[in-house]
Amino acid sequence: MELKEASISRRNLLRGAATAALLIPFGATLASCAAPGGGSTGGGAPAGKVTADNPFGVAANSKVDAVIFDGGYGIDYVENSAKIMEANKKLGGVSVKVASSTKIAQELQPRFVGGNPPDLIDNSGANSIGWNTILDQLETLDDVLDSNNLDGTKISDTLFGGVKDPGTFDGKFVALNYVMTVYGIWYSSSLFEENGWTVPTSWQDLKALGAAAKEKGKYLFLWGKEAATYYNTMVVDSAVIQAGDDFRIPFENLDPKAWSHPAIQSILGILYEIIQAGYIKPGGAGTQFTQAQAQWSLDESALLYPSGSWIENEMKKTTKDGFKMKGFGELPLDGNQTTPKGTLRAEAGEPFIVPKKAKNPAGGKELLRTMLSKESATAFAKSKLAPTIVKDTVPADGFGSTALVSQSELLAAAGDNVFTIKSTNLYGMNSDQLPIWNSFLDGKLTVADLTKQLQAIVDKIREDSSVKKIEIK
């Protein structure tokens, strides 16, 4: 079984459980040029001399324009790297402007069309740009990983394995995913300890846990309207854990029966029973997602919440004292899973891109190089309570974070048995999936209804000849 095939996955949805993306082509492919003896000139910016300390030839006194998705991780981590870059005397003086956005596609599509995109973009969020629309308009980033970091060590030697895969399409590495994301189900270990509850090991355990929660006046799960597709992520990942490539490969390649596979149908059946039993807090379709998450992390209204590992940082201001947040991997259907025990969805997320037509692509790459320094990566892990793709930046105590320690334990237990899901982001399905999942979680759709409507999204993309298809192995 091949479980290492990576995918572009940002913290999906508002932070990439399944990120929406526009499928409108930008039109003509944009080109870049390079000045002899210097770095890439992109849209016409001057090029500096290429040296070991200035590997991309950033021109002295040049300006760098970065637009960063302002979600669960904020933008201050890029601002921190920008200050380090501006203070780097070996570059001859640069200035970096870091702007925030929550609508990447809507705000930046006109700039792509106009030939003046930013030098660095964090293509994340529910309104990210569809990958299949811009692949030919992006710089390749192999030279970033081939360069030395600020300490003089080759960057590729400092990173976790497989980090290029999520941003590689048709053999071209065009998106550098900065944050190492673990997808799991999160809970308060202190609440579990107080009530004598046991962490579930399969979907078969969930109904009993839901009944136990109900006895205490609590729910098993809850959701918010913008994050309903976190449950899409959970059931898809669970089906991969249960059935491996027998489910994953057809699903990823838009199979006409993708949503009818027995593994995911059985999982959906249990989730439907949980909904019908009243174990999911009602009203999520009318609740803003962070407010719903606060009902879990602050009020402890529900026991479990499916999410990527950004959840602790996203909710750190609205988490109950002594919550002791931990996570466990998404669950197999039962004890007959075909993948190794501990198999986990874990991937580099938060994809950064450098447009070819940017005014200063060399500056965009230099900002990425600065972000990959040990200083920047350690600062991110400490402040955001999540690891970057740079190894050896998280201490054993996880900076005091039980959730960060939990992530490290899950990654260690999984080893090489990790996988990603590419198709949801690749084809921008999230926005169409959201209302369907809100209705299902609200008890308004049957499993058959859900299956039919989700498969219709897949079928429409598969049959649309204007949508570029990329085979996923």
C-alpha positions in Angstrom: 0.0 0.0 0.0 1.3 3.4 -0.9 0.4 5.8 1.9 3.1 8.4 1.3 1.4 10.1 -1.7 1.0 13.7 -0.4 -1.6 16.3 -1.0 -2.0 20.0 -0.8 -4.0 20.3 2.3 -3.9 23.5 4.3 -5.5 23.3 7.4 -8.7 22.4 5.7 -11.5 25.0 5.6 -10.6 28.2 7.3 -7.4 26.4 8.1 -7.2 23.5 5.3 -9.9 20.5 6.7 -11.0 20.9 3.2 -10.1 24.2 1.7 -12.3 25.8 -0.9 -10.7 27.2 -4.0 -11.8 28.9 -7.2 -11.7 27.0 -10.4 -11.9 30.0 -12.7 -8.8 30.1 -15.0 -6.7 33.2 -14.9 -6.2 33.1 -18.6 -2.8 33.3 -20.3 0.2 31.7 -18.6 2.5 34.3 -17.0 6.2 34.2 -17.6 9.3 35.3 -15.7 12.8 36.2 -16.8 16.2 36.3 -15.2 19.0 38.8 -15.5 22.4 37.4 -16.4 24.5 37.0 -13.4 21.7 37.9 -11.0 18.5 36.7 -9.6 15.0 36.4 -11.1 13.7 39.8 -12.2 10.1 38.7 -12.3 8.0 41.8 -13.2 11.0 44.0 -13.8 12.7 44.5 -10.4 16.5 44.8 -10.4 18.5 41.8 -9.6 21.3 41.6 -7.2 24.5 39.5 -7.2 24.0 35.8 -6.3 26.2 34.8 -3.4 26.1 32.1 -0.7 24.5 34.6 1.6 22.2 35.9 -1.1 21.4 32.8 -3.1 18.5 34.2 -5.1 20.1 37.5 -5.9 17.9 39.9 -4.0 18.7 43.4 -5.1 19.9 45.8 -2.4 17.3 48.2 -1.1 14.5 46.3 -2.9 11.0 45.8 -1.6 9.2 42.6 -0.9 5.4 42.3 -1.0 3.9 39.4 1.0 0.2 38.6 1.4 -0.5 36.1 4.2 -3.8 34.3 5.1 -4.9 35.6 8.5 -6.4 32.5 10.1 -5.6 30.3 13.1 -1.9 31.1 12.9 -2.2 34.8 12.2 0.5 36.6 10.3 2.9 37.7 13.0 5.2 34.7 12.3 5.9 36.0 8.8 6.2 39.6 10.2 8.9 38.2 12.6 10.8 36.6 9.7 10.4 39.8 7.8 12.2 41.7 10.6 15.0 39.2 10.6 15.3 39.6 6.8 15.3 43.4 7.0 18.1 43.2 9.6 20.2 40.9 7.4 23.1 43.2 6.4 24.3 40.6 3.8 21.3 41.5 1.7 22.3 45.1 1.4 19.1 46.4 2.8 15.5 45.3 2.0 12.1 46.3 3.1 9.3 43.8 3.5 5.6 44.6 3.6 3.4 41.8 5.1 -0.3 42.2 4.5 -3.1 40.0 5.8 -6.1 38.6 3.9 -8.9 36.2 4.6 -10.0 36.2 0.9 -6.9 35.2 -1.0 -8.6 34.3 -4.3 -11.0 37.2 -4.4 -8.3 39.8 -3.6 -5.3 38.3 -5.5 -7.0 36.9 -8.6 -7.2 40.4 -10.1 -3.5 41.0 -9.4 -2.6 37.7 -11.2 -4.7 38.8 -14.1 -3.1 42.3 -14.0 0.4 40.9 -14.0 1.3 42.3 -10.6 0.9 39.5 -8.0 2.7 39.7 -4.6 6.1 38.2 -4.2 5.0 35.7 -1.6 1.5 34.4 -0.9 0.2 32.1 1.8 -2.5 30.3 -0.4 -4.7 29.2 2.5 -8.2 29.5 3.8 -11.7 28.8 2.6 -11.1 31.3 -0.2 -7.7 30.1 -1.4 -6.8 29.9 -5.1 -7.5 26.6 -6.9 -4.2 24.9 -7.6 -5.2 23.6 -11.0 -5.7 27.1 -12.2 -2.3 28.6 -11.4 0.3 25.8 -11.6 1.9 27.3 -14.7 2.1 30.7 -13.2 4.3 29.8 -10.2 8.0 29.7 -9.6 9.5 26.3 -8.8 10.9 26.3 -5.3 13.6 23.6 -5.4 16.3 26.2 -5.2 14.9 27.3 -1.8 15.5 23.9 -0.3 18.8 23.6 -2.1 20.1 26.8 -0.5 21.7 27.1 2.9 19.8 28.5 5.8 20.9 31.5 7.8 23.2 29.2 9.9 24.9 27.9 6.8 23.2 24.4 6.7 21.5 23.1 3.6 17.8 23.7 4.2 16.7 20.3 2.8 18.9 18.6 5.4 17.0 20.3 8.2 13.4 19.3 7.2 11.1 16.4 7.9 11.0 13.9 5.1 8.5 14.2 2.3 7.8 17.9 2.7 8.0 18.6 -1.0 5.3 16.2 -1.9 2.2 18.2 -0.9 3.3 21.1 -3.1 4.4 19.0 -6.1 2.1 18.8 -9.2 3.0 17.2 -12.4 6.6 16.9 -11.1 7.0 20.6 -10.3 7.6 21.7 -6.7 5.6 25.0 -6.6 4.2 25.3 -3.1 6.2 25.1 0.1 4.0 24.0 3.0 5.4 25.5 6.1 3.4 24.0 9.0 3.5 20.3 10.0 -0.2 19.5 10.5 -1.6 16.4 12.3 -5.2 15.6 11.7 -7.0 14.0 14.6 -9.8 14.2 17.2 -9.1 16.5 20.1 -10.3 16.2 23.7 -9.7 17.3 27.3 -7.7 14.6 29.0 -8.5 16.1 32.4 -12.3 15.9 31.6 -11.8 12.2 30.5 -9.9 11.5 33.7 -12.5 13.1 35.9 -15.3 11.0 34.4 -13.4 7.7 33.9 -13.9 7.8 30.1 -11.7 5.9 27.8 -10.3 7.3 24.5 -12.1 5.4 21.6 -10.0 3.2 19.4 -12.6 2.8 16.5 -15.9 4.1 15.3 -17.5 1.1 17.1 -16.7 2.8 20.4 -18.3 6.2 19.7 -22.0 5.4 20.3 -21.2 4.2 23.8 -19.1 7.2 24.5 -22.0 9.4 23.2 -24.4 7.8 25.7 -21.9 8.3 28.5 -21.6 12.0 27.6 -25.4 12.4 27.5 -25.7 11.0 31.0 -23.5 13.9 32.1 -25.5 16.5 30.2 -22.9 16.7 27.4 -22.6 15.9 23.7 -20.2 13.7 21.9 -19.5 16.2 19.1 -20.4 19.7 17.9 -19.8 21.9 14.9 -19.9 25.4 13.5 -21.3 26.4 10.1 -18.0 27.3 8.4 -16.3 24.2 9.7 -19.0 21.5 8.9 -16.6 19.9 6.4 -14.2 19.1 9.3 -16.5 16.0 9.4 -16.0 15.4 5.7 -12.2 15.2 6.5 -12.8 12.9 9.5 -14.9 10.3 7.6 -12.7 10.4 4.5 -9.5 10.0 6.6 -11.1 7.2 8.6 -12.0 5.3 5.5 -8.4 5.5 4.3 -7.2 4.2 7.7 -9.7 1.4 7.4 -9.3 0.4 3.8 -6.1 2.0 2.6 -5.5 2.5 -1.1 -8.6 0.4 -2.0 -10.5 3.5 -1.0 -7.9 6.3 -1.3 -6.8 6.0 -4.9 -10.3 5.8 -6.5 -11.5 8.5 -4.2 -8.7 10.8 -5.1 -9.1 10.2 -8.8 -12.8 11.2 -8.9 -14.2 7.7 -9.2 -18.0 7.5 -10.0 -18.4 5.3 -6.9 -16.0 7.2 -4.7 -18.6 7.9 -1.9 -20.2 4.5 -2.2 -17.2 2.5 -1.0 -18.2 0.1 1.9 -15.8 1.6 4.4 -17.0 5.1 4.1 -20.6 4.0 3.9 -20.3 2.1 7.2 -18.6 5.1 8.9 -21.3 7.4 7.6 -23.9 5.0 8.9 -22.5 5.2 12.4 -22.2 9.0 12.2 -25.9 9.1 11.2 -26.9 7.0 14.2 -24.9 9.3 16.4 -26.8 12.3 15.0 -30.2 10.6 15.3 -29.4 9.7 18.9 -28.9 13.3 19.8 -25.2 13.0 20.6 -24.2 15.9 18.4 -25.0 19.4 19.8 -27.8 20.9 17.6 -27.7 24.4 16.1 -24.2 24.2 14.5 -25.5 25.3 11.1 -26.3 28.7 12.7 -23.2 29.0 14.8 -20.0 30.7 13.8 -17.3 28.1 13.9 -15.0 29.6 16.6 -18.0 30.1 18.8 -18.9 26.5 18.4 -15.3 25.5 19.1 -15.4 27.6 22.3 -18.5 25.6 23.4 -16.1 22.6 23.3 -12.9 24.1 24.6 -14.3 26.6 27.2 -17.7 25.3 28.1 -16.9 21.6 27.7 -20.3 21.1 26.1 -19.0 18.3 23.9 -16.3 15.7 24.5 -14.6 15.5 21.0 -13.8 17.8 18.2 -12.3 16.8 14.8 -9.7 19.2 13.5 -6.1 19.8 12.4 -3.5 20.5 15.0 -4.0 24.2 14.6 -6.9 24.0 17.0 -5.0 24.7 20.2 -3.5 27.9 18.9 -6.8 29.0 17.3 -8.6 28.6 20.6 -5.9 29.4 23.1 -7.7 32.5 24.3 -11.0 30.6 24.8 -9.9 27.4 26.4 -10.8 26.4 30.0 -8.0 26.5 32.5 -6.7 22.9 33.1 -8.3 21.7 29.9 -5.2 19.6 29.1 -5.9 19.4 25.4 -4.7 16.2 23.7 -5.5 14.4 20.4 -5.8 10.9 19.0 -5.6 9.9 15.4 -8.8 9.6 13.3 -10.4 6.3 13.9 -10.7 3.1 11.8 -14.1 1.6 11.4 -13.2 -1.4 13.5 -10.4 -3.7 14.3 -10.0 -5.0 10.8 -8.2 -2.0 9.3 -5.9 -2.8 6.4 -3.3 -0.1 7.2 -0.7 -0.5 10.0 -1.8 0.5 13.5 -1.1 4.2 14.2 -1.6 5.2 10.5 -2.2 8.9 10.5 -3.1 11.8 8.3 -0.2 14.2 8.7 1.2 16.6 6.2 2.9 19.8 5.7 0.3 22.5 5.3 0.1 26.3 4.9 1.3 26.5 1.3 3.5 29.4 0.3 3.9 30.3 -3.4 6.0 32.7 -5.4 4.3 33.9 -8.6 6.5 34.1 -11.7 5.2 37.6 -12.6 5.9 39.0 -9.2 8.0 42.2 -9.1 10.5 40.6 -6.8 10.3 36.8 -6.8 13.9 36.6 -5.5 12.7 38.6 -2.4 9.8 36.2 -2.0 12.1 33.2 -2.0 14.5 35.0 0.5 11.6 35.5 2.9 10.9 31.8 2.7 14.5 31.0 3.3 14.4 33.2 6.4 11.2 31.5 7.6 13.0 28.2 7.4 15.8 29.3 9.7 16.0 27.6 13.1 15.3 30.9 14.8 12.1 31.6 12.9 10.9 28.0 13.0 11.4 27.7 16.8 9.7 31.0 17.4 6.7 29.7 15.4 6.5 26.4 17.3 6.7 28.2 20.6 4.1 30.9 19.9 1.7 28.8 17.7 2.1 25.5 19.6 2.5 23.7 16.3 5.7 22.4 14.6 6.9 23.7 11.3 8.6 21.4 8.7 12.0 22.3 10.3 13.1 19.4 12.5 14.4 19.7 16.1 12.6 22.9 17.0 10.2 21.5 19.6 11.5 20.4 23.0 10.3 17.3 24.8 7.9 19.3 27.0 6.3 20.9 24.0 6.8 24.4 25.5 4.3 23.3 28.2 1.6 22.3 25.6 0.0 18.9 26.1 -1.5 19.1 22.6 2.0 19.7 21.1 3.4 16.8 23.0 0.4 14.7 21.8 1.3 15.7 18.2 4.9 14.6 18.6 3.7 11.2 20.0 1.3 10.6 17.2 3.9 11.4 14.6 6.4 9.1 16.3 3.9 6.3 16.5 2.9 6.7 12.8 6.5 6.7 11.5 6.3 6.4 7.7 2.6 5.3 7.9 1.2 8.7 7.1 -1.0 9.9 4.2 -2.7 13.0 2.8 -5.8 13.8 0.7 -5.3 15.9 -2.3 -8.5 16.0 -4.4 -10.6 18.2 -2.1 -8.3 21.1 -2.3 -7.0 20.4 -5.8 -10.5 20.8 -7.3 -11.9 23.3 -4.8 -14.8 21.2 -3.5 -15.2 22.7 0.0 -17.6 25.5 -0.8 -20.0 23.1 -2.4 -19.6 20.5 0.3 -20.3 22.9 3.2 -24.1 23.3 2.9 -24.5 19.6 2.4 -22.6 18.7 5.6 -24.4 21.4 7.6 -27.7 19.8 6.6 -26.5 16.3 7.4 -25.1 17.2 10.8 -28.4 19.0 11.4 -30.3 15.7 10.9 -31.9 16.9 7.6 -30.3 14.4 5.3 -30.0 10.6 5.3 -26.7 8.8 4.4 -28.2 8.1 1.0 -28.9 11.9 0.5 -25.5 12.9 1.6 -23.8 10.3 -0.6 -25.8 11.4 -3.7 -25.0 15.0 -3.2 -21.3 14.6 -2.4 -20.9 12.3 -5.4 -22.6 14.8 -7.6 -19.9 17.3 -6.8 -17.2 14.7 -7.8 -19.1 13.7 -11.0 -19.5 17.3 -12.1 -15.7 18.0 -11.8 -14.8 14.7 -13.5 -17.1 15.4 -16.5 -16.0 19.0 -16.9 -13.5 19.1 -19.7 -12.4 22.6 -18.7 -11.0 21.4 -15.4 -7.5 20.1 -15.6 -7.3 16.6 -14.0 -4.1 15.4 -12.2 -3.7 11.7 -11.5 -3.0 10.9 -7.9 -1.2 7.7 -7.1 
